[in-house]
Amino acid sequence: MRTCKKYLLVILTTINCCCLNAQGELRYGLITKLEFNRAKIENEANKSVVKYQSPVISANGLYISQSINRRFFVDASVLLSRAKYQLDYRRAGSVFMDADIRFTELNINLNMILNPRAQKLRVFIFGGGQLLYRRWGQERFENDVIANTYWPSTRVMFQFGVGSVFPIGNGFYLQPFVGGRYAYEQQLVYDTNFNQTFVGCVLAYQIKGRVKDRYRGCPTDF
């Protein structure tokens, strides 16, 4: 929980600094994602293979972004998500059948716009970090159900991807994106480094910051 609070403080501090130092675009709104989780399972020959898990589950939450300059902007989001893993691991006479875990996601990314002079459609790449806070979890074995899970209570991973942003009228913007998630450390028996791909969209309202007056003194002082 302490790690979660520290990560949230970093997000709020970063957004606050950008808001104080930039006079660009502030966007806030709703974010939704479809998350395709990957996990190691055992095939009939008892060899580990990596497969995408089903069903695909959505994550939903709140989003905010602030431009730093014409080429860069930073964003943050908080989402509620869920992951289900169908595993069928066989170890020492026991069968690890599946896991069901619910998370709170805290994300922060640095985005670079590839065509900053574009008036309508702007394309960007992004990279950043994600903190997963486990709210609830359950693992099911062949003859037992564990009301908790081996998944750590908090976990930090990296994410990256590409997206675009374009206006849809009256100050509103759509921001579709696609990306992946990478874990430096494998902390679970079914874990893999590249453990998720995702596709999502943001619906946001934009507020343009005021441009500071470069000359605050009397004109005779120029």
URVENBEL-V47126 format. One record per residue. N is the residue number from 1. SS is DSSP state (@ for helix, = for strand, . for the rest). PSI is psi as a letter, one per 40 degrees, with the letter a starting at -180 (999 if undefined). D_FIRST is the distance of its C-alpha to the first C-alpha in Angstrom with 1 decimal. Layout:
N|SS|PSI|D_FIRST / N|SS|PSI|D_FIRST
This chain:
1|.|d|0.0 / 2|@|d|3.8 / 3|@|d|5.4 / 4|@|d|5.0 / 5|@|d|6.3 / 6|@|d|8.7 / 7|@|d|9.9 / 8|@|d|10.6 / 9|@|d|12.4 / 10|@|d|14.4 / 11|@|d|15.4 / 12|@|d|16.6 / 13|@|d|18.3 / 14|@|d|20.1 / 15|@|d|21.4 / 16|@|d|22.5 / 17|@|d|24.4 / 18|@|d|26.0 / 19|@|d|27.1 / 20|@|d|28.6 / 21|@|e|30.4 / 22|.|i|31.6 / 23|.|f|34.3 / 24|.|b|33.9 / 25|=|h|32.4 / 26|=|h|29.3 / 27|=|i|28.4 / 28|=|i|26.0 / 29|=|a|26.0 / 30|=|i|24.8 / 31|=|i|23.8 / 32|=|i|24.3 / 33|=|i|24.1 / 34|=|h|25.7 / 35|=|h|23.7 / 36|=|g|25.8 / 37|=|i|23.8 / 38|=|i|25.6 / 39|=|i|25.4 / 40|=|h|27.7 / 41|=|i|30.0 / 42|=|h|33.1 / 43|.|a|36.5 / 44|.|d|39.6 / 45|.|e|40.5 / 46|.|f|37.2 / 47|.|i|36.3 / 48|=|h|32.8 / 49|=|i|32.9 / 50|=|h|30.4 / 51|=|i|30.6 / 52|=|i|29.1 / 53|.|i|27.6 / 54|.|i|28.8 / 55|.|i|28.4 / 56|.|h|27.2 / 57|=|i|24.5 / 58|=|i|23.8 / 59|=|h|20.6 / 60|=|i|21.0 / 61|=|a|19.6 / 62|=|i|20.3 / 63|=|i|21.6 / 64|=|i|22.8 / 65|=|i|24.9 / 66|=|h|26.9 / 67|=|i|29.9 / 68|.|d|30.4 / 69|.|a|34.0 / 70|.|d|36.3 / 71|.|d|34.8 / 72|=|i|31.0 / 73|=|i|28.3 / 74|=|i|24.5 / 75|=|i|22.4 / 76|=|i|18.9 / 77|=|i|17.9 / 78|=|h|15.3 / 79|=|i|16.3 / 80|=|h|15.9 / 81|=|i|17.2 / 82|=|i|18.3 / 83|=|h|19.7 / 84|=|h|22.5 / 85|=|h|24.0 / 86|=|h|27.5 / 87|=|d|27.9 / 88|=|f|30.7 / 89|=|h|30.0 / 90|=|h|32.4 / 91|=|h|31.7 / 92|.|f|33.7 / 93|.|e|35.2 / 94|=|i|31.9 / 95|=|h|31.1 / 96|=|h|27.6 / 97|=|d|28.4 / 98|=|i|25.4 / 99|=|i|21.7 / 100|=|h|20.2 / 101|=|i|16.6 / 102|=|h|15.0 / 103|=|i|12.5 / 104|=|h|11.4 / 105|=|h|12.8 / 106|=|h|12.5 / 107|=|i|15.8 / 108|=|h|17.9 / 109|=|i|21.4 / 110|=|h|24.5 / 111|=|h|27.6 / 112|=|h|31.2 / 113|=|h|34.1 / 114|.|d|37.0 / 115|.|g|39.6 / 116|.|e|38.8 / 117|.|e|42.3 / 118|.|i|42.2 / 119|.|d|42.8 / 120|.|c|41.5 / 121|.|h|39.5 / 122|=|h|37.2 / 123|=|h|35.6 / 124|=|i|32.6 / 125|=|i|30.5 / 126|=|i|26.8 / 127|=|i|24.2 / 128|=|a|20.6 / 129|=|i|17.0 / 130|=|h|14.7 / 131|=|h|11.0 / 132|=|h|10.5 / 133|=|h|7.6 / 134|=|h|9.4 / 135|=|d|10.3 / 136|=|i|13.3 / 137|=|i|15.5 / 138|=|h|19.0 / 139|=|h|21.4 / 140|=|h|25.1 / 141|=|i|27.7 / 142|.|d|31.4 / 143|.|e|31.6 / 144|=|i|28.1 / 145|=|h|25.0 / 146|=|h|21.6 / 147|.|e|19.3 / 148|.|a|16.3 / 149|.|i|16.2 / 150|.|e|16.2 / 151|.|h|14.2 / 152|.|i|11.0 / 153|.|d|7.7 / 154|=|i|7.2 / 155|=|h|10.6 / 156|=|h|12.5 / 157|=|i|16.2 / 158|=|i|19.2 / 159|=|i|21.4 / 160|=|i|24.9 / 161|=|a|27.7 / 162|=|i|30.5 / 163|=|a|31.2 / 164|=|i|33.6 / 165|=|h|33.8 / 166|=|i|36.9 / 167|=|i|38.0 / 168|=|e|39.0 / 169|=|i|40.5 / 170|.|f|39.8 / 171|.|e|37.0 / 172|=|i|34.9 / 173|=|i|33.9 / 174|=|i|33.0 / 175|=|g|30.8 / 176|=|i|30.9 / 177|=|i|29.2 / 178|=|i|28.8 / 179|=|a|26.7 / 180|=|i|25.0 / 181|=|h|21.7 / 182|=|h|21.8 / 183|.|h|19.6 / 184|.|d|20.7 / 185|.|h|19.7 / 186|.|h|20.5 / 187|.|e|18.0 / 188|.|i|19.8 / 189|.|d|23.4 / 190|.|e|24.0 / 191|.|i|22.2 / 192|.|i|24.2 / 193|.|d|23.7 / 194|=|g|24.8 / 195|=|e|22.9 / 196|=|i|23.3 / 197|=|i|25.8 / 198|=|i|25.5 / 199|=|h|27.8 / 200|=|a|27.0 / 201|=|i|28.3 / 202|=|h|27.5 / 203|=|h|29.6 / 204|=|i|29.4 / 205|=|h|31.4 / 206|=|h|32.5 / 207|=|h|33.2 / 208|=|h|35.3 / 209|.|i|34.7 / 210|.|i|37.7 / 211|.|h|39.6 / 212|.|i|40.0 / 213|.|h|43.6 / 214|.|e|44.6 / 215|.|h|47.5 / 216|.|e|46.8 / 217|.|a|50.0 / 218|.|i|53.5 / 219|@|d|55.3 / 220|@|e|57.8 / 221|@|e|55.1 / 222|.|999|54.6
